[in-house]
């Protein structure tokens, strides 16, 4: 099965299935969605491996955390989606999306992030790893994975917004036409992909001169939260809690919490340095003048 897609005037013919393995009667379909997500995940691990020393971390211990956090994050991403999308689940197979023609795309990023950080914190405690440093390098890895992973939504024709009202700007596909009618819609997947990739370069730059452990993770909360809060308002498939867009609310809270915490911690560091060094310097100068 394939469908036509137009993005900024460029035509594509896409199929969710990358290839089929000769397993079983009908074969086993391997979806582009999974391949793209896995690519982003692997690139995040490669980044961590090459930059672990700068964060004071050991690659073997990072791998221990990743091996546990990965399945937990996937489970949490699915659980988050099922809860807020109101999906009725009648079996374990349905929960894990077996037989889903979309390639098990019913995942929520925030559920995965929450699961990864929570399970990562537990593993850091068990393995005696510096939690905040692990969160810092993990936050940059998330931006890599999210920036690339969003293209899985493009292949599945998900995460798009309302009509742009433009004759050029936007995208249109067989799926958007079937659900909304003819007209170009906002490619929200692309907006978020660009925002995350830009965030990777920004946070990677600041990570080389971070002022305290955990600062990059807080910057991630502020950066991603700000962008997602805006992009989410354009989407037509938001997970809802009553009339509230769940991801929009959570993003705004994350952004505010991240910025406020960074400000408070930096202020404390600044005050501490002044108390320890500035008064002593002033006294020595006054003594010399006398």
N, C-alpha and C positions, 0 to 999 in steps of 0.2 A: 504493500500500500504506500502510495506517495501522493504528494499534493504540491500545488504551485504556491510560491511565496514571492512577493515583491517587497524589497527593502530599499528605500530611497531610489526607486526607479530601476533597480537591478533585479532581474528575475532569477529565481532558484526553483529547482524541482527536488524536494526533500522527501526522504523516507526515514521514519524513526528507527528502522532496523539497519544496522551496519552490515551484518552478515549473519548467516545461519550455520550453526555447527551440526554435523550429521549425527545427532544423538536422538534416540527414540524414533517413533514413527514419523512425526512431522518435523523433526529437527528442533534445535534449540536456538531461538533468536537472540542475538546479542545487539543491544540497543545503543545508539549513539549517545543517548543521555548518560548511561553508565560509563561509557568510554571517556566522555568529556569530564565527568565528575572525577573519575579515577586519575585522569591526566593532571587536573588541578591539584589533587591530593598528593600525587607523586612529586610534582614541582615544589609544593610546600615543604615536603620532607627533604628534598635536595637543598632547598634554601637553608633549612635548619641545620643540615649536616655541614654545610660550608661556613655557617656563621655561629655555630654553637660556642666556640671559644670566646668570641666577643661578648657573649652573654654569661660566660662562666659556667657553661654546661657541658656535660659529657654526652657524646653521641649515643653510646649504648643505653644510657639511662633515658635519653629522649625517646629512643625506639621502644623501650619498655612502656613508657607512658602512651605512646601512639598506638601500640598494639591493643591496649585496653580502651583508650578513649575513642578509637574509631568505631567499633561495633556499638558502643554505648551511645555515641552521638547519632548514629543512624537510627537506632531504636527510639531515641528521644525525638529526633526530627519527625519520624513517622507518628509517634504518639501525639506530639504537639499538633500536627496537621489533622489527625483524626478527631481530636478533642474540639478544636476550634472550627473545623469545616463541617462538623456535624455528620460525619460519615458513619453509616450503620455497618458494623462489622459482625458477621455471623460465624466466622471461623478464623483460626490462626492464619490459614492460607490467605484469606482476604486482607487481614491486617498487614501482612508482608507484601501484598500486591501481586501474589502469584496469579498468573493469567491476565494481568492488567496489560492491555495493548499499548499503553503509554510508556511501558518500560519502568513501572514503579516510580512514577514521578510525583506521587503524593507525599512530598517531603516539605518540611518547613525549616528554613535556614536557622531561625532563632531557636527552634527546638534542638537542632544539632549543636549550635554554639553553647547553649546552656548545658547540654549533656557532656560536651567535650571539656568545658571548663570545670564542671563539677567532678567528673570522673578523673580528670587530669590532676585536680587538687588532691584527691584521695591517693592517687598513685605517687604523687610527689611526696606526700607525707610518709607513705610506706617505704619508698626508695630513698628517702632523705635527700630530695632534690629541692633546690631553692624555688619555691612555688611562684613567686612574683616574676623571677627571671624566665621561668618556663612560660608564664602567661605572656610575657613580652614577645618572645620569639614566636609563640603560638599565634598571637594576634596578627603578626605580619604574615604568617602562613595562611591564616584564614582569608586575608585579603587576596592572596594569590589564588586560593581555591575558589573563592566566590567570584572573582573576576573572570576566571576561565569557566567555571561551572555554569554560570548564567547562560552560556551559549547552548547548554543542553535544553534550556527552555525555548530557545529559538528553533531548534530542530523539532521539538514537540509542539511548537506554536502555543506557548503558555506565557504567562507574566506579561501580557500586553495591556495597554490602557484604552481610554476612550478615544473618540475621533479627534484628530489633530485640526481638522478644518482647513488643511493645506492640500494642494494638488501635487506636492512633491515630498514634503517631510512626513515620514512615517512608514508603516508597513501594512500590507494586506495579504491575506492568504485565504485558501479555501475554508479554513476553520473560522477565521474572523468574519468572513462573509456569511457563513452558515449561522453563526451565533449573534452577529450584530448588524449584518447588512453590508452593502458596499461602502467603501470609504477607507482612507488611510487612518490607522490607529497608532497611538504612541508605542514605540518599541521599548517598553520599560525594562526588559531584560538587558538591552544595550546600554541604557542610561546607567543601570546599576553596575554593569560590567566595567564601563569606563570609570565610574566613580571609585570602584574597588581597586582597579589597576593604578589609578592616580594615587589612591591612598597608600598603596604598597610603596611607591617611590617616595612619598612624603614621610611615611613612618620609618622606612629603611634609612632615610637620611637622618632623621632625628634620633634613631636608635644608636647612632655612632657617638652621640653626645648627650645621652639621657642623664638626667640629674638624680634619678632614684629608681630603684627596682619597682616595676609595676607601672611606670609612667607610659610606656608604649601601649600597654593593654588599655589604659585609661584613654589614651589618644584614639585607639581603635573604637572604643565605645562612642566617643564624641564624633569622630569622622564618619563612621558607618551609620551611627544613629541619625546624624543630621541629614545625610544623603537619602537614607531609606525613608525617613519621615516624609520628605518631600515627594520622592518617587512613588511612594505607596498611595498618595492621594490621587494619582493618575490611573491606578490599576482598577480593573473591573472584576478581578477575582480575589479581592482581599478576604482574609479570614476575619470574621466578624464576631464581636461580643455584643449582642444587641445591635445598636446603631454605631458602635465604636469599631474602627478599624484596629484590630489588635496590634498588628505590627507597627502601625503609625504611632499609637500610644506608647508602646514599649520603646520604639526608636527615640521618641522625644525624651522620655525619661532617662534612657541610657546616655543620650547626648548631654543633657543637663547634669546628670550625676558625674559623668566623666570630666566635664569642664570644671565643675565646682570642686571636685576632689583634687584635680591637678592644681588649681589655684590655691587651695588650702595647704597642700603638702609643700608646694614651692614657697609659699609665704613662711611656713614654719622653718624650712631650710634656710631661707634668707635671714630670718630673725635669729636663728641659732648661730649662724656664722657671725652676725653682727655682735651678739652677746659674747662670743668666745674671742673674737679677734679685734674688733674695732676699739672697744674701751681700753684694752691693753696698749694698743698703738698710740691712742691719744695721751694716755698717762706718760708714756716714755717720751713723747714729744714735749709735753709740758715740763717734765723734769729737766730736759736738756736746755730748754729756754730759761729756766730759773738759774 
